[in-house]
Amino acid sequence: MRYVSPIMNTEKTNLVGLSRAELAAHLADMGEKPFRTKQLWHWIYFRGETDFSRMTTLAKDFRARLAESCSLERPGITTDLHSEDKSHKWLLKFAEGHKAECVFIPEEDRGALCVSSQVGCTLTCKFCHTGTQLFSPSLTSTIFTTPSGQHH
């Protein structure tokens, strides 16, 4: 997955959404040792870090090289709605401009998270933005690997 910076007009590899094997291969191409994969994976998916400079267990020169050649692009939240019944709905916008919804529905002893796996839907439910768009291919793994803490 490549990301083109609108400011610098440079291509960077988006690490969010890469499988562990893909991340390991990318880091190997950068000349890094295999243990870096586990470290970086932890920062991206367990801590939800979005800034390489704050990944303090990584060497400073490695962080600088990551910042030069990689990005951590996650979907943006364009709408954030809270309901009286405590459900929480987010409209996410992806780099390609597509949008899809996620809804958290709390219950007394648990909760359910509904995540659109495609942009557009043939059901066209009035309460769901996803159904108002033309049906298009499945979303990439980026949406499913975005830490849920990013949305609270």
C-alpha positions as CSV (number, residue, x, y, z in Angstrom):
1,M,0.0,0.0,0.0
2,R,1.5,3.3,-1.0
3,Y,0.6,6.7,0.3
4,V,1.4,9.9,-1.6
5,S,2.0,12.9,0.7
6,P,0.0,15.9,-0.5
7,I,2.6,18.2,1.1
8,M,5.9,16.7,-0.1
9,N,4.5,14.7,-3.1
10,T,6.6,11.7,-2.1
11,E,5.6,8.1,-1.9
12,K,5.8,6.3,1.4
13,T,4.8,2.8,2.3
14,N,1.8,2.7,4.6
15,L,2.7,0.1,7.2
16,V,-0.9,0.0,8.6
17,G,-2.7,-3.0,7.1
18,L,0.4,-5.0,6.2
19,S,0.5,-8.5,7.4
20,R,3.2,-9.5,9.8
21,A,5.0,-11.3,7.0
22,E,4.7,-8.2,4.7
23,L,6.0,-5.9,7.5
24,A,9.0,-8.3,8.1
25,A,9.8,-8.3,4.4
26,H,9.6,-4.6,4.2
27,L,11.9,-4.1,7.2
28,A,14.3,-6.7,5.7
29,D,14.4,-4.7,2.5
30,M,15.4,-1.7,4.7
31,G,18.3,-3.8,6.1
32,E,16.7,-4.3,9.6
33,K,17.0,-7.4,11.7
34,P,13.9,-9.7,12.2
35,F,13.3,-8.6,15.8
36,R,12.3,-5.1,14.6
37,T,9.1,-6.6,13.2
38,K,7.9,-7.6,16.6
39,Q,8.8,-4.2,18.1
40,L,7.1,-2.2,15.3
41,W,4.1,-4.5,15.3
42,H,3.7,-3.8,19.0
43,W,3.8,0.0,18.6
44,I,1.4,0.0,15.7
45,Y,-1.2,-2.5,16.8
46,F,-1.0,-2.8,20.6
47,R,-0.2,0.8,21.4
48,G,-1.9,2.4,18.4
49,E,1.0,4.8,17.9
50,T,0.8,7.0,14.9
51,D,4.2,8.9,15.2
52,F,7.5,7.1,14.7
53,S,9.3,9.6,16.8
54,R,7.3,8.5,19.9
55,M,8.3,4.8,19.5
56,T,11.0,5.1,22.1
57,T,12.1,1.5,22.2
58,L,13.3,1.8,18.6
59,A,16.7,3.3,17.8
60,K,16.6,7.0,16.9
61,D,18.2,6.4,13.5
62,F,15.7,3.6,12.7
63,R,12.8,5.9,13.7
64,A,14.1,8.6,11.4
65,R,14.4,6.2,8.5
66,L,10.9,5.0,9.1
67,A,9.6,8.5,9.0
68,E,11.4,9.2,5.7
69,S,10.1,6.2,3.9
70,C,7.0,4.9,5.7
71,S,3.6,6.2,6.9
72,L,1.0,5.1,9.4
73,E,-2.2,6.2,7.6
74,R,-5.4,5.2,9.1
75,P,-8.9,6.0,8.0
76,G,-10.1,9.5,9.1
77,I,-13.3,10.0,11.1
78,T,-15.6,12.3,9.3
79,T,-18.7,11.9,11.5
80,D,-18.8,10.8,15.1
81,L,-22.3,10.3,16.5
82,H,-23.5,9.3,20.0
83,S,-27.1,8.1,20.5
84,E,-29.3,8.3,23.6
85,D,-29.2,4.4,23.8
86,K,-25.3,4.8,24.1
87,S,-24.6,3.4,20.6
88,H,-21.7,5.1,18.9
89,K,-21.5,5.5,15.1
90,W,-18.4,6.6,13.1
91,L,-18.3,7.4,9.4
92,L,-14.8,6.6,8.2
93,K,-13.1,8.1,5.2
94,F,-10.3,6.2,3.4
95,A,-7.4,7.6,1.4
96,E,-9.1,6.7,-1.8
97,G,-12.1,8.9,-0.8
98,H,-14.5,6.1,0.0
99,K,-16.5,6.1,3.1
100,A,-17.9,3.3,5.3
101,E,-19.5,3.1,8.8
102,C,-18.7,1.4,12.0
103,V,-21.3,1.2,14.9
104,F,-20.7,0.2,18.5
105,I,-23.9,-1.1,20.1
106,P,-23.5,-1.6,23.9
107,E,-25.4,-4.1,25.9
108,E,-25.6,-4.6,29.6
109,D,-22.8,-7.1,29.8
110,R,-21.0,-6.7,26.5
111,G,-21.1,-4.8,23.2
112,A,-21.2,-5.5,19.5
113,L,-19.1,-3.7,16.8
114,C,-20.6,-3.6,13.3
115,V,-17.9,-2.8,10.7
116,S,-18.7,-2.3,7.1
117,S,-16.4,-4.6,5.1
118,Q,-17.3,-3.0,1.8
119,V,-18.0,0.5,0.5
120,G,-21.6,0.6,-0.6
121,C,-24.3,-1.9,0.1
122,T,-27.3,-3.2,-1.7
123,L,-29.6,-3.0,1.3
124,T,-29.7,0.9,1.4
125,C,-30.9,1.1,5.0
126,K,-31.9,4.7,5.7
127,F,-29.9,4.9,8.9
128,C,-26.6,3.7,7.3
129,H,-24.4,5.9,5.1
130,T,-22.7,2.9,3.6
131,G,-25.9,2.0,1.8
132,T,-26.1,5.4,0.2
133,Q,-23.0,4.8,-1.9
134,L,-22.5,2.7,-5.0
135,F,-21.4,-0.8,-4.3
136,S,-17.7,-1.2,-4.7
137,P,-15.0,-3.8,-3.8
138,S,-14.2,-5.0,-0.3
139,L,-12.2,-2.7,1.9
140,T,-8.5,-3.5,2.6
141,S,-7.2,-4.8,5.9
142,T,-6.4,-1.3,7.0
143,I,-9.9,-0.8,8.5
144,F,-9.7,-4.0,10.5
145,T,-6.3,-3.3,11.9
146,T,-7.1,0.2,13.1
147,P,-6.9,0.0,16.9
148,S,-10.3,0.6,18.4
149,G,-8.9,3.0,20.8
150,Q,-8.4,5.4,17.9
151,H,-12.1,5.9,17.8
152,H,-12.9,6.7,21.4
